[in-house]
Amino acid sequence: MKLSGVFAPLPTPFADDDRLDIVRLRTAMAWWVASPLTGFVVLGSNGEAVLMDDDECDRVVEEARALVPRHRPLIVGTGRESTRAAIRATKRAADLGADAVLVRTPGFFKSQMTGDVFERHYTAVADASPVPVLLYNFTAITGVNLAPATVARLAEHPNIIGMKESGSDITQIADLVARTPQAFSVLAGSGSTFCAARCVGVAGGILALAALLPEPCVRLFELTQSKRYEEARVLQQRLTPIARLISSVYGVSGLKAALKIVGCDVGSPRPPLVPIPATAVAALKEALAKFEEVGV
């Protein structure tokens, strides 16, 4: 499996009483499936998976699989702090219909998370996984970095097919692309630097921004695919302010608020996360309005 294109890491809807909201999930999934996105990721960082029980996670995968057409990849986040738990989550996701899994680096014991430890962890997961595995590096959250040299060794495993690199360090992203085989898919995770990442060779992106503005994100990918880099650069400039607001500024709570503004209600963030204040909602409305005024 070679992954290329634009994938959206989907937020998980919760009701006001903190329950998983299946009705909202089904409605939102229909909205996303109607878009031109290549595929979808559930139970990632934007899916608040770390705040969910295993039975809730399984229900989300079941519902998503029922609504996502088989020709569009459904990727499930199965990262856990222990190798054993990651393997168990991966097998459950595969049984429920995942096409691939996205495995976040463990990071609780930061000082002990060496390249050798990551190599053993991911090799064990990939050996046990019934479906292809994607590495997931998100240093801003985990506090650890999956170095290019380690990724290069892991890319030799037949069941490790790619990775999501959520950082904005273009030098590291270029190094990841250069050190891994062509069949290995390096996918960008930052909407604010997607154009630059495409220019250094990433196969696509898993972008929170794509859950909010799928058509423009797909358009940016298509422009770079056609080597229309100046048009892509201009579009990136228009998208960057919104990308920053829903990632580094307001995070998951901001993404959920922005989705409600555009007509896709995914409920509230799960505590201890809290909804963003009214001033932040106003800032998101202004940024989205400016984007719509300029157009794609």
Sequence and secondary structure as in RCSB ss.txt:
>XXXX:A:sequence
MKLSGVFAPLPTPFADDDRLDIVRLRTAMAWWVASPLTGFVVLGSNGEAVLMDDDECDRVVEEARALVPRHRPLI
VGTGRESTRAAIRATKRAADLGADAVLVRTPGFFKSQMTGDVFERHYTAVADASPVPVLLYNFTAITGVNLAPAT
VARLAEHPNIIGMKESGSDITQIADLVARTPQAFSVLAGSGSTFCAARCVGVAGGILALAALLPEPCVRLFELTQ
SKRYEEARVLQQRLTPIARLISSVYGVSGLKAALKIVGCDVGSPRPPLVPIPATAVAALKEALAKFEEVGV
>XXXX:A:secstr
    EEEEE    B TTS B HHHHHHHHHHHHTS  SEEEESSTTTTGGGS HHHHHHHHHHHHHHS TTS EE
EE   SSHHHHHHHHHHHHHTT SEEEEE   TTGGG  HHHHHHHHHHHHHH SS EEEEE HHHHS    HHH
HHHHTTSTTEEEEEE    HHHHHHHHHHS TTSEEEE  GGGHHHHHHTT  EEE HHHHH HHHHHHHHHHHH
TT HHHHHHHHHHHHHHHHIIIIISHHHHHHHHHHHTT   B   TTS    HHHHHHHHHHHHHHHHH  
